Amino acid sequence: MMTNQNVVTHEVINTLIAVAASISNSTALPSATVPESMAVLGGFWGLPHNKNLVKRLEGAKVSAWIDSMRASSPTRAKSESQEKRSWILYHPSALNTFEQIVCSAKGKQVVVFLDYDGTLSPIVADPDKAFMTRKMRATLKGIARHFPTAIVTGRCRDKVYNFVKLAELYYAGSHGMDIKGPTKSQSPKQGNNNKAVLFQPASQFLPMIDEVYKILLEKTKTVPGANVENNKFCLSVHFRCVDEKSWAALAEKVRLVLNDYPQLRLTQGRKVLEIRPTIKWDKGKALEFLLESLGYENSNDVFPIYIGDDRTDEDAFKVLRSRGQGIGILVSRVAKETDASYTLQDPSEVEQFLRRLVEWKRPSTVTPTSV
Ligand SMILES: [Mg+2]
């Protein structure tokens, strides 16, 4: 009767961490007591379809997420210098190791995948004002001239397009559930490869997402600063402007709404809770889908570079790790558990890294080929 234990193991480890965290700080959601948590674990193994148990499990996870969000706020991240030093050793800066990276990419087709918020644009209080710099846009234009390039985001595809405004890119919105190819040729050489890919694996969920959006708007309006964003195939509840004291209450409100919708699930991002269909689709699957549509399904001559700052980007880092292809780069100033191999500190370092990629690819005008 048990489901594949290997698949569950990772989830169980996360749950153990979540349960441990909720025991150490049980003020956030007091319902997560020790015996109950153990019952949740047993239930998760033996009765994977028991809705209540799974929901309580999500409660423990949400509380652990709030703890980790508190822990990574800048005022508390100072005493971690030693931990950070060893982390940097295993996840070196992609700028310092640039030569090594391009050396392993040599002779292969580089494909660039980029998250948007916190990667190309800084995290700002109002998600509607997460603009990227002019410099970043110019660099992105250069990147798209040399490499197939995709923006992979939790946001609505149209919204992120309005921020980026480059028709030569691929856009995978709603965590990859809404994929569209370039509407403009990337370069004269690539002109004929422009199939306008369009893929929406969760379209039947649209009415339900819309319904939950309206309910969440209503239920969260009593929490000052709470912001619900409709990303078409998924929803985001932003905590960026909510007082830390109200985080647990807001998370609980969201969880209660979700109780009535077993076909939707909650995932956690940077100061955001995301609601999305339970279909097995994520940024990692979007990456695989895009590589396939570019014709690199079984190719060894491809070198995907994925840059992102969020927990949802980990699905893409995992895919690259298991394919043994390309590299994942995590954008973070603090040590974090990640499947990425390299790091960059912030969007301005992302811009520098991308600019160096463009310079690497651009035919050199300084060194003449014949003297
Ligand atoms: Mg992000």
Residues whose N, C-alpha, C, O or C-beta is under 5 A from the ligand:
A	BS01	MG	D115 Y116 D117 G118 T119 D309 D310
